[in-house]
Amino acid sequence: MSHKPLTGIRVLDFTRLFAGPFCTMLLGDLGADVVKIEAPDGDPIRHQGPPFHHGHSMSYLAVNRNKRSIVLDFRTAEHKAIAAQLAQAADVIVENFRPGVMDRLGLGYEKVAAGNPRVVYASMSGMGADGPDRDLGAFDLTIQAEGGYMSITGARGGAPIKLGTSAFDLICGQYAMGAIVTALLSRERTGRGQRLETSLFESEITFLVDAAMEYFLTGRNREKWGSEHAAQAPYQAFQSADGWVVIGAGMQKLFESLLKVLGLPELLQDGRFADLAGRVQHRSELQQILKAEVAKHGTASLIERLRAEGVPCAPVNNMEQVFNHRQALHRGMVQHVDHPDYGRIPVVGPAVKYSEFDIAAGWRAPPALGEHTGAVLNDWLGLRESGEPPGSRGGET
């Protein structure tokens, strides 16, 4: 395949912050021409920090590669008209405003689709496109609370905590990206586009998986278990002599192998720990014994011995360790992109590899504000000097 599968697909990106830009970045990774529409002061996420890299926040750099930036000021009729023209030229429109905002801008689905019936129009919101709470704003933090995840995340008996990144922003973005590609495939068969709707709230609820089933079938609310497992023991993080290691040895054969490594075979003769049911029932007593023994060992040496016996385990790595991990490097999880203003920067590599094309080939750095305004207006609309919004960087590509 000489081109990436979305080469030639034009994506008009009205999204800001994290969920929407992550979605459109994934489309850009696959070859789409993603045009990021920004107000004169830019996507608010550009200013989220410190830290900054040449004026760009870490969050902005994380989710905006492979895009072109155009500045439009929707307070002017001229720029609203330009946005409407771009919408008619787009294959895909992605927006993550609160419900109703795009309609007020004259860019709602019905109006755009009347002139562009092949458009795939994806709307992402906090709580959903309709319903009693459609107008509530949302951040990943509030969604983790509202949608139940914080109630099951944290140490046993402790305060609820959020996940370490804006995970459900990204999950929502992944759902939207998959839906857009699905709708493009449908368009190939029917000739018609369609509207897609998803939200942080709905995306988060789908990730409750077995906790949801536990409630559906038993009526019980799942407890917080920290790194532990509700139905297996031992299955958790332990502090070693020089760090942390997770060990998943709930199954009988794995538990026996763990005891062999730790030199504790006598625990198999203890009725409290002889089988899985007993270990789950007496997990606190078992933990105290194992914690004391694991703490005597260095992480690397313990993991080497556990893996030799087939016991699932891993170090609790920090960012430095992850991005110098031999497997992460081998699988291309660190890529680099270049920008004329702020130079060469590393970016996270692709989670999916394809046999027919190199998804990371030709990746471009996140754009400066308005960097491609002139070029986009020329490429999409045939406009050159006339109609070019102020504040752009001219025809740079």
C-alpha positions in Angstrom: 0.0 0.0 0.0 1.6 3.3 -1.1 -0.6 5.5 1.0 -2.0 5.3 4.5 -5.7 4.2 4.5 -7.1 7.6 5.3 -5.0 9.5 2.8 -7.2 12.0 1.0 -9.8 12.1 3.8 -10.3 15.7 5.0 -11.1 16.1 8.7 -12.3 19.5 10.0 -11.4 19.5 13.7 -13.3 21.8 16.0 -12.2 20.0 19.1 -10.2 21.4 22.1 -8.6 20.1 25.2 -8.0 16.3 25.3 -10.7 13.9 24.2 -11.4 15.4 20.8 -7.8 16.2 19.9 -6.8 12.6 20.8 -9.4 11.3 18.4 -8.3 13.6 15.5 -4.7 12.8 16.2 -5.4 9.1 15.7 -7.1 10.0 12.3 -4.1 12.0 11.4 -1.8 9.1 12.3 -3.6 7.1 9.6 -3.1 9.7 6.9 -6.1 12.0 7.1 -5.6 15.7 6.5 -6.7 17.0 9.9 -7.3 20.8 10.0 -7.4 22.1 13.6 -9.7 25.1 13.9 -8.5 27.5 16.6 -9.6 30.8 18.1 -7.1 33.6 18.0 -5.9 32.7 21.4 -5.6 29.0 20.5 -6.8 25.8 22.0 -6.9 26.3 25.8 -4.8 23.2 26.3 -1.9 25.1 24.7 -1.7 27.2 27.9 -2.0 24.3 30.4 1.1 24.3 32.6 3.9 24.6 33.5 5.9 22.7 32.3 6.1 24.1 28.8 8.3 23.4 25.8 8.9 26.5 23.7 5.6 27.8 24.9 3.6 24.6 24.3 2.2 22.6 27.1 2.9 18.9 27.6 -0.8 18.1 27.1 -1.0 20.0 23.8 2.1 18.3 22.4 0.7 14.9 23.5 -2.4 14.9 21.4 -1.9 17.2 18.4 0.7 15.7 16.0 -0.2 15.2 12.3 -2.5 18.3 12.1 -2.5 21.6 10.4 -3.6 24.7 12.5 -5.9 27.4 11.1 -7.1 30.5 13.1 -10.7 31.6 12.7 -12.4 34.2 14.8 -16.1 33.2 15.1 -17.0 36.7 16.3 -16.7 37.8 12.6 -19.2 37.0 9.9 -16.3 36.5 7.4 -14.7 33.8 9.4 -18.0 32.1 10.1 -18.6 32.0 6.3 -15.1 30.5 5.8 -15.9 27.8 8.4 -19.1 27.0 6.6 -17.2 26.6 3.3 -14.6 24.4 4.9 -17.5 22.2 6.4 -18.9 21.7 2.9 -15.4 20.5 1.7 -14.9 18.1 4.6 -15.3 14.4 4.7 -15.3 14.3 8.5 -16.2 17.0 11.1 -15.3 16.4 14.7 -16.5 18.7 17.5 -16.6 18.5 21.3 -18.5 21.6 22.3 -21.5 21.4 24.6 -24.6 20.3 22.8 -26.1 23.2 20.8 -23.0 25.3 20.3 -22.4 24.2 16.7 -26.0 24.9 15.8 -25.6 28.4 17.1 -22.5 28.8 15.0 -24.5 27.7 11.9 -22.4 24.5 11.7 -24.8 22.0 13.1 -25.2 18.6 11.5 -28.5 19.2 9.7 -27.3 22.4 8.1 -23.9 21.0 7.0 -25.4 17.7 5.8 -28.0 19.5 3.7 -25.2 20.7 1.4 -22.7 17.9 2.2 -24.7 14.7 2.6 -21.6 12.5 2.6 -20.1 14.2 5.7 -19.4 12.0 8.7 -20.2 14.3 11.7 -18.9 13.2 15.1 -20.0 15.0 18.2 -18.3 14.4 21.6 -19.6 15.8 24.8 -19.3 15.4 28.5 -22.6 13.7 29.3 -24.2 12.9 26.0 -26.0 14.8 23.2 -29.5 14.7 24.8 -31.1 13.8 28.1 -31.6 15.6 31.4 -27.9 16.2 32.0 -26.8 17.0 28.4 -25.8 20.6 29.3 -23.5 19.7 32.2 -19.9 20.3 31.6 -17.4 17.6 32.4 -13.7 17.0 32.9 -12.1 13.6 33.2 -12.0 14.1 37.0 -15.7 14.7 37.3 -16.5 11.9 34.9 -14.5 9.4 36.9 -16.6 10.4 39.9 -20.0 10.6 38.2 -19.6 7.4 36.2 -18.5 5.3 39.2 -14.8 4.7 38.5 -13.6 6.6 41.6 -15.8 4.5 43.8 -13.8 1.4 42.9 -10.3 3.0 42.7 -8.2 3.5 45.7 -6.9 1.6 48.7 -9.2 -0.6 50.7 -11.1 1.6 53.1 -9.3 4.7 51.8 -10.4 7.8 49.9 -11.4 7.5 46.3 -8.7 8.5 43.8 -8.6 9.2 40.1 -6.5 7.4 37.6 -3.0 8.8 36.9 -3.9 10.3 33.5 -7.1 11.6 31.9 -7.9 8.1 30.9 -11.6 8.5 30.0 -10.9 11.5 27.8 -8.6 9.2 25.8 -11.1 6.3 25.8 -13.8 8.6 24.5 -11.5 9.7 21.8 -10.7 6.1 20.8 -14.4 5.3 20.6 -15.0 8.4 18.4 -12.1 7.5 16.1 -13.4 3.9 15.7 -16.9 5.2 15.0 -15.6 7.6 12.4 -13.7 4.9 10.5 -16.8 2.7 10.7 -19.0 5.4 9.3 -16.5 6.1 6.5 -16.7 2.4 5.6 -20.5 2.6 5.7 -20.3 5.6 3.4 -18.4 3.6 0.8 -21.3 1.2 0.7 -24.2 3.6 0.9 -22.9 6.9 -0.4 -24.2 8.6 2.7 -22.5 10.1 5.7 -24.1 10.2 9.2 -24.0 11.8 12.6 -22.1 10.0 15.4 -22.5 10.9 19.1 -20.4 9.8 22.1 -19.5 11.2 25.5 -17.0 10.9 28.3 -19.9 9.6 30.5 -21.0 6.8 28.2 -17.4 5.8 27.4 -16.5 5.6 31.1 -19.6 3.5 31.9 -18.6 0.8 29.4 -15.3 0.4 31.2 -17.0 -0.7 34.4 -17.2 -4.2 32.7 -17.2 -6.9 35.5 -18.0 -4.3 38.2 -21.1 -3.5 36.3 -22.0 -7.2 36.0 -21.4 -7.7 39.7 -24.0 -5.0 40.4 -26.4 -6.2 37.7 -26.4 -9.8 38.9 -25.9 -9.5 42.7 -27.0 -6.0 43.6 -23.7 -5.4 45.3 -21.5 -2.3 44.9 -17.9 -3.3 44.3 -15.4 -2.1 46.9 -12.1 -0.4 46.4 -9.3 -2.9 46.3 -6.2 -0.9 45.5 -3.9 -3.1 43.6 -5.5 -6.2 45.0 -8.0 -8.5 43.3 -11.4 -9.2 44.9 -11.3 -12.9 44.2 -7.6 -13.8 44.1 -4.8 -13.6 46.6 -2.0 -12.9 46.5 -2.5 -10.5 43.6 -1.2 -7.0 44.4 1.8 -4.7 44.6 4.5 -5.4 47.2 7.3 -3.1 48.4 10.7 -4.6 47.7 14.0 -3.6 49.2 14.5 -1.0 46.4 11.2 -0.4 44.8 7.8 -2.0 44.1 6.9 -5.3 42.4 3.4 -6.6 41.5 2.8 -10.3 41.9 -0.2 -12.2 40.5 -0.1 -15.7 42.1 -3.7 -16.4 43.0 -4.0 -19.7 41.1 -2.8 -22.7 43.1 0.2 -23.7 40.9 1.4 -20.1 40.8 1.1 -19.7 44.6 3.1 -22.9 45.1 5.8 -21.5 42.8 5.8 -18.2 44.6 6.3 -19.9 47.9 9.2 -21.9 46.4 11.0 -18.7 45.4 10.4 -17.0 48.7 11.4 -20.1 50.7 8.0 -20.4 52.4 6.8 -23.9 51.5 5.4 -24.4 55.0 2.5 -22.0 54.2 0.9 -24.8 52.1 0.4 -26.7 55.3 -1.5 -23.8 56.9 -5.2 -24.4 56.5 -5.8 -20.7 56.0 -3.7 -20.6 52.8 -3.9 -24.2 51.4 -6.4 -23.2 48.7 -7.6 -20.1 46.9 -10.8 -19.7 48.9 -8.9 -19.8 52.1 -6.3 -17.3 50.8 -9.0 -14.9 49.8 -10.8 -15.2 53.2 -7.5 -14.7 55.1 -5.8 -12.3 52.7 -4.8 -9.8 55.4 -2.8 -12.5 57.3 -1.2 -13.8 54.1 -0.3 -10.3 53.1 1.6 -9.6 56.2 3.7 -12.7 55.8 4.5 -12.1 52.1 5.2 -8.3 52.6 7.8 -9.1 55.2 9.5 -11.6 52.9 9.3 -9.6 49.7 10.8 -6.6 51.4 14.1 -8.5 51.9 14.6 -8.8 48.1 15.7 -6.4 45.4 13.2 -5.9 42.7 15.3 -7.1 39.7 16.6 -10.2 41.4 13.2 -11.2 42.7 11.5 -10.7 39.3 14.2 -12.8 37.6 13.6 -15.7 40.0 9.8 -15.4 39.8 9.7 -15.3 36.0 12.0 -18.3 36.0 9.3 -20.2 37.9 6.5 -18.8 35.6 5.0 -16.5 38.3 3.3 -13.4 36.7 5.1 -10.3 38.1 6.5 -6.9 37.0 8.3 -3.9 38.4 6.3 -0.8 39.0 8.1 1.4 36.4 8.2 5.1 36.2 8.2 7.1 33.0 12.0 6.9 32.6 11.9 3.2 33.0 9.0 2.7 30.6 10.5 4.7 27.8 13.9 3.0 28.1 12.3 -0.4 28.3 13.8 -2.8 25.8 10.4 -4.0 24.6 8.9 -0.5 24.3 11.9 0.5 22.2 11.8 -2.6 20.1 8.1 -2.1 19.4 8.6 1.5 18.3 6.8 3.1 21.3 9.1 6.1 21.1 9.0 8.1 17.9 10.4 11.5 17.0 9.0 14.5 15.0 10.6 17.7 13.9 9.3 21.3 13.9 11.1 24.3 12.5 10.4 26.4 15.6 10.8 24.1 18.6 13.0 21.4 17.1 13.0 17.6 17.4 10.7 16.1 20.1 9.9 12.5 21.1 6.3 11.4 20.9 4.5 8.2 22.0 4.5 5.6 19.3 1.5 3.7 17.8 -0.3 1.0 19.8 -1.3 -0.8 16.5 1.1 -1.9 13.8 0.0 -2.7 10.2 1.6 -5.2 7.8 0.8 -3.1 4.7 2.1 0.3 5.8 4.2 2.0 8.4 1.8 4.1 10.5 4.5 6.2 12.0 6.1 7.1 8.6 5.9 10.9 7.9 4.5 11.9 11.3 4.6 15.7 11.8 5.1 17.7 15.0 2.1 19.5 16.6 1.6 22.8 14.8 2.2 26.3 16.0 -1.0 28.4 16.4 -2.3 29.3 12.9 0.7 27.8 11.2 -1.2 26.5 8.2 -4.0 29.0 7.8 -3.0 30.2 4.4 -2.1 26.8 3.1 -5.4 25.2 4.2 -7.5 27.9 2.7 -5.6 27.5 -0.6 -5.8 23.7 -0.5 -9.4 23.3 0.5 -11.1 26.4 -0.9 -8.7 27.8 -3.5 -8.3 31.0 -1.5 -5.0 32.8 -1.4 -4.5 36.3 -0.1 -8.2 37.1 -0.1 -10.1 35.6 2.7 -7.1 34.7 4.7 -7.8 35.3 8.4 -5.5 37.6 10.3 -3.2 36.1 12.9 -2.1 33.3 10.6 1.4 32.5 9.6 0.6 32.8 6.0 1.1 29.9 3.6 3.6 27.8 5.6 3.1 24.1 5.3 
